[in-house]
Amino acid sequence: MNERMLDKNHQPSDDEIESFVGAGSWKNIRLIKEKLSEVFDLHVELKFPFGNNYGWGYKFSHKAKHLFYIFFENKSLTFFAQINEPESERGRELLNSLSDEGRKCWEAKYPCSNGGWVRYRFFDEKGLHDVGIFVSLRTKMDIAF
């Protein structure tokens, strides 16, 4: 795990988050927010969930339905979501279109229910492809960044 924002007593500002994750990752956050706002009634909240190991991140929701988290890391981001095993041919096609790194994260997911928790660390725009696939699997909607 990369360095994260772990001071629960200090809620970071947007400027602090941007400085920490880097300009490229901050641009990716803005792009994710923009694209998902076109499809969902999107709510993005700054949270410190799951105890002291995950740190600060954004919780993305559609209305009251939790979609995923993005945790802030030094010069990168980590996408974190519970995703079920695909039941449709389209879902299986999406899995097959993951990059090698995305496929490794899918295979290494923490088992839960009919799928598991996927943790995918990404640095640049190339990682957005896999994030879009994971969001598509989570929501059963075609999402591309």
C-alpha positions in Angstrom: 0.0 0.0 0.0 1.2 3.5 -0.9 1.3 6.4 1.5 -2.2 7.6 2.3 -3.8 10.6 4.1 -4.2 9.0 7.5 -4.7 11.9 9.9 -8.3 11.5 10.8 -8.3 14.7 12.9 -7.4 16.8 9.9 -9.9 16.9 7.1 -7.9 17.8 4.0 -8.9 20.7 1.7 -9.2 20.2 -2.1 -5.8 22.0 -2.5 -4.2 19.6 0.0 -5.7 16.6 -1.8 -4.6 17.8 -5.2 -1.1 18.4 -3.9 -0.9 15.0 -2.3 -2.3 12.9 -5.2 -0.7 15.0 -7.9 -2.1 16.9 -10.9 -2.7 13.8 -13.0 -4.7 12.0 -10.3 -6.6 15.2 -9.5 -7.5 15.5 -13.1 -8.7 11.9 -13.1 -10.9 12.6 -10.0 -12.5 15.6 -11.8 -13.1 13.5 -14.9 -14.7 10.7 -13.0 -17.0 13.2 -11.2 -18.0 14.9 -14.5 -18.7 11.7 -16.4 -20.7 10.0 -13.6 -22.7 13.2 -13.1 -24.0 12.8 -16.6 -25.4 9.3 -15.8 -26.2 9.3 -12.1 -27.7 11.6 -9.5 -24.1 11.7 -8.1 -23.2 12.5 -4.5 -19.5 12.7 -3.6 -18.6 12.9 0.0 -15.2 13.2 1.7 -14.9 10.3 4.1 -12.5 8.6 6.5 -14.1 5.1 6.5 -12.9 1.6 7.6 -10.6 2.7 10.4 -7.0 4.0 10.2 -5.6 1.9 7.3 -7.5 3.4 4.4 -7.4 7.1 5.2 -9.3 9.9 3.5 -11.1 9.3 0.3 -14.3 10.1 -1.7 -17.4 8.1 -1.4 -19.3 8.0 -4.7 -23.1 7.3 -4.5 -26.1 7.4 -6.8 -28.9 8.9 -4.7 -28.6 6.7 -1.5 -26.9 3.8 -3.3 -23.2 3.4 -2.6 -21.1 2.9 -5.7 -17.4 2.9 -4.7 -14.7 4.7 -2.9 -11.6 6.4 -4.3 -8.8 6.7 -1.7 -6.1 9.3 -1.9 -2.5 8.1 -2.1 0.8 9.9 -2.7 0.8 10.5 -6.5 -1.9 7.9 -7.1 -5.5 6.8 -6.3 -7.1 3.6 -5.2 -10.5 2.5 -6.5 -12.3 0.3 -4.0 -15.7 -1.4 -4.5 -17.7 -4.5 -3.9 -18.5 -6.1 -7.2 -20.5 -9.2 -7.9 -19.4 -11.9 -10.3 -20.9 -11.1 -13.8 -23.9 -13.1 -14.7 -24.4 -11.9 -18.2 -22.3 -12.3 -21.4 -21.7 -8.5 -21.4 -20.3 -8.7 -17.9 -17.9 -11.5 -18.9 -16.9 -9.4 -22.0 -16.1 -6.5 -19.7 -13.9 -8.7 -17.5 -12.1 -9.9 -20.5 -11.4 -6.3 -21.6 -9.5 -5.4 -18.3 -5.8 -4.7 -18.6 -3.4 -7.2 -17.1 -3.2 -5.1 -14.0 -7.0 -4.8 -13.8 -7.4 -8.6 -14.2 -4.9 -9.2 -11.4 -6.9 -7.0 -9.1 -10.1 -8.7 -10.1 -8.5 -12.1 -9.4 -7.1 -10.9 -6.1 -10.4 -9.4 -4.8 -11.3 -10.0 -1.2 -14.2 -12.6 -1.3 -17.6 -11.3 -0.2 -21.0 -12.6 -1.1 -21.2 -13.3 -4.8 -18.1 -11.5 -5.8 -15.8 -9.5 -3.6 -14.0 -6.2 -2.8 -11.8 -5.0 -5.7 -8.9 -2.7 -4.8 -7.4 -1.1 -7.9 -4.5 1.4 -7.7 -4.0 3.7 -10.7 -1.7 6.5 -11.6 -2.7 7.9 -14.9 -5.4 8.0 -17.6 -4.6 4.4 -18.6 -6.0 3.3 -15.3 -9.3 5.0 -16.0 -10.1 2.3 -18.6 -10.2 -0.3 -15.9 -12.0 1.9 -13.4 -14.7 2.4 -16.1 -15.0 -1.4 -16.4 -15.2 -1.9 -12.7 -17.9 0.8 -12.4 -19.8 -0.8 -15.3 -19.7 -4.2 -13.6 -20.9 -2.6 -10.3 -23.7 -0.6 -11.8 -24.6 -2.8 -14.9 -24.3 0.4 -17.0 -21.7 1.1 -19.7 -19.3 3.6 -18.2 -16.2 4.8 -20.1 -13.7 7.4 -19.0 
